[in-house]
Amino acid sequence: MKYNKLVRDRIPEIIAEDGREPATRILDEDEYIAELERKLREECEEVIAAGDGDTAEHRLEELGDVLEVMLALAKIDHFNLDDIVFAAEQKRQERGGFDKRIYLVED
């Protein structure tokens, strides 16, 4: 089966344990960034799809996948989870969060 996509680090090991022989290659940095960006889009779509009648636990699992990709992207620029949380808090302080469910119709 052909995949041609970025996968988690243990996926080739899991495939091999199942008796199959995975064909892999290591991406260069530009390819890696592009594939992480593509993976982020894919995982975000899965979060949205999980909201369509799936369980809250399924959405949580998909959100965890998004976070994993975000952490990999952050690591490229030498950031970590604390840095992401700090950036989110800074933005929240400046512009607020989404708790009030405000929908801007016109300005």
Phi, psi and omega in degrees: 000134179267137180243308182050057178206158176292134179231162176298155188303326184270356183300315178300321178297317180295319178297316180296321178297336179274004177088007179256165181245102181286138173261122182227167170210158179266129181282146170283173188299316180297317178297318181300313179298314180298318180289325175297318178296319177295319179296322179298315177301314180300313182292323177296320177298323179291327175297314181297315180296326180293340178282349182271068174090353178284174179284158176300326179295324178294317177298319179299317178300316179293322175297323176298322177296318178300315180299319180300317179291319178301318179296321178295318177295318180297320182299327178303321181262018176065034174252165178223186183301319178301320179295320179295314180297318179298316179298320179295319179295320177300314180296320178298318179297320183283319190235354182089178178255214180236016185296328185276357177059035183285129179244111182279121181268320184198154174232000000 
